[in-house]
Amino acid sequence: MKWLVSICLACFSMIALAQAPISTGFFSNKALDGYDTVAYFTEGKAIKGNPEWSTNYKGAEWHFSKVEHLQMFLKAPEKYAPQYGGYCAWGVSTKNDFAPSDATQWAIVDGKLYLNYNEKVKSRWDQMPLQHIEQADRNWPALIAQ
């Protein structure tokens, strides 16, 4: 019986350590906490999406504020989805680790969306965004492969 408990604990630990390709809440499957990822590009601000206009992509539920935004996303999800699966870009860069992000702490750099953990972390990101992107781009493939 002890061996069964050990196997169950080992399996649970491995599942708990695995990270989803898209950052979502612990009790939710919503990407970007329900914010409209297309709106960052078209409206220049974080806008809550509506579950009426939603889709699933990479295991997460994505909400949009307009049906047009949903259609744009469906045509080119990689264009609108945040980099590093929506995890904190500064955390991927400096800590080489996963951290959640705040959908209101964002930046678009060279046509790509990046999210950060909070306002303080975003201010650190803003000091050297290109260097952080370069480092995070190096870290991300091995990090997501874990």
N, C-alpha and C positions, 0 to 999 in steps of 0.2 A: 504494500500500500504506500510506503514511503516513496518508492520509485515513481509511482503515479503522481504524487504531489510534486515531486521534483520536476518531472516532465512538464506538468501543467504550469508550474512557476517559470520554468525556462521558456516555454512558449509564450506566456503572457509577457515576460520581460522583453522578448524579441519583438513582439507586436507593439508594446509600449514605446520601444526605442525607434521604431520605423516612423519616418515622417511622410506625410502625404505630399504629393507633388504640388498641391495648392494649399496655402494656409487658410484654415477655417477655424471657427471657434470650437472650443472643447465640446460644447453641447449643441453645435450647429454645423451644418454642412454648407453654409453660405460663404462664398468668396467675398473678400473685401467688406465683411460685415454687412452685406446687402447693398453696398454702394455700387453705382453704375460706373463700370470701368471705362466705357466709351465717353462719358461726360467729362472726364478729366481732359480729354483731347478736344472735344467739341465745345464744351461750355467753359473750360478752364477752371473748374471747381469740383469739389466732391459733392455729389448729389445722391441721395438715397434712391435706390431702385424700387421697383414695384414687383412683388411676386407674380403679378399677372403677366408680366413680360419677363420670362426667365428661361434659362436653358441649363443643361448640365454639360460641363466641360472638364476633363481631367479629374473626374470624381467629385467635383464641387458644383454647387448651385450658384448661378450668376444671375443677378437681378438688374433690370434696366429701367430707367425712368421714362423711356419712350419706346414704342415698338420699333421706330427707326433705328434706335441704338442697338436693340436686339438683332435686327437684320444686319447691321454693320458688323457686329461681333461675329455672327454666324458665318459671314463671308470671309473674315480674316481674324480669327481669335488670337493668333500669335501677335498680331499688330497691337491689340488692345489689352491683352492680359499683362499684368505687372511682371516685371523681371523677378527671377528667383522665387517664382510661385507665390508672390505676394508676401513672403517673409521679409523681415526687416533687412533692407539692403546694407545698412551699416553693420549689422550683426554678421551677415554673410561675409562682408569685407574684412572687418577688424577682428571678429571673434571666430571666424570660420565655423559658425554654428547657426542653428535655426533660432529665430526669435519671432514672436508675433509682431504684427504691425498695426498701426492706427491708420485707418483709411483716410483720415483728414490730414495726415502728415506725408505729403507726396511731392514728387517732382517729375517733370518730363525732361529728359536729357537726350538729345539726338533722336527724338521721336519715340523714346521708350519710357514707360512708366516705372517709377521706383517708389516704394513705400518704406516708411521708417517707424520705429517703435513708438516714439512720442516726440513732442516738440523739442526737448533737449537733445535727443539723439539726432533729430532732423537738422538742428543747427550745426552739429558736428559734421554731419554728412555734407551740408552746404559749404563747408570750408574747403573741401577738396573732392567734389563729386566725381571728377574724371579719374582720380587716383583710386577712389573707392570702387568705382565701376570696374576698373582694370583688375584690382585685387579680387573683387567678388566674382568676376568672370572666371578667374583662375580657380577660385575655391569651389564654386557651385557644382561643377560636374562630379567631383569626388564626394561632395557633401550629399547631394541628392542620390548618389549611387549606394549610400550606406544602407 
